[in-house]
Amino acid sequence: AIIYTANILGFSLGAARAVMAVSTSIIIGLVMASLFKDFDLKNRTNVQFEMNEERKQPQWVLLLLFVLMVLILVIGTSSLSLTTRLGIIAMLILGVIILLKYYFNREEIRNWGYETWDLTKKIFPILIIGTFAVGVIAYYLPPETFRAFLGGNSFTSCFTASIIGALLYMPTLLEVPIVSTTFGYSAGIIGSGPALSLLLAGPAVSLPSMFVLQRIMGTKKTTAFITLVVLVSTFAGFAYGKVVG
């Protein structure tokens, strides 16, 4: 995503996104940990107690299972050919099956399936409806619409860009052509600062994911996270806009 940003939107914006993405992630994580320290400590203690009582798998098994699951997601959405992806995913799935067979009992596997299905029921309808609605709205708005709101590098423009980015669904890698074409960055319609704010806030959160996060994390944590994403993206874009002009 960083390399793609540099190729399409320019090296300066690509480098700024790389630096700011890491920096803002650390800042948001630290602030969230500080805000909900007592809550996290209480839950961590409860979870650790339950894990110590019930879990029998070695640590490396859980780590390997997590890595395999992440690799399935990454490879499945990569730009590799279909044949290559299917071959790699088949091997990864085989690895997951082997781990489940030798290190997990039937009850644990059944509970995993129930939790996965429950999460799917919560996420899928909201994701489909929200993505469709936001996509239709974005499609019918011409780039010139955003000049009055996102032109220049003012704080207001960056803040507006962060709000839009937080609401608009931007799939990974598609945020680059969205900023370039839909919002008109390549045509000079929006400033560099708002463009960076969009690139930071867009992939971090969206209107569909807000509802999903609320169901998983609760209203208080979700509100804090969204607020932090918007504020940090705004200040990052504003600072970048002041530097590049």
PyMOL commands that set and color helices and strands:
alter all, ss='L'
color gray80, all
select helices_A, chain A and resi 2-9+11-35+37-54+59-76+82-103+106-139+143-150+155-167+175-182+192-204+207-217+219-244
alter helices_A, ss='H'
color red, helices_A
deselect
rebuild
show_as cartoon
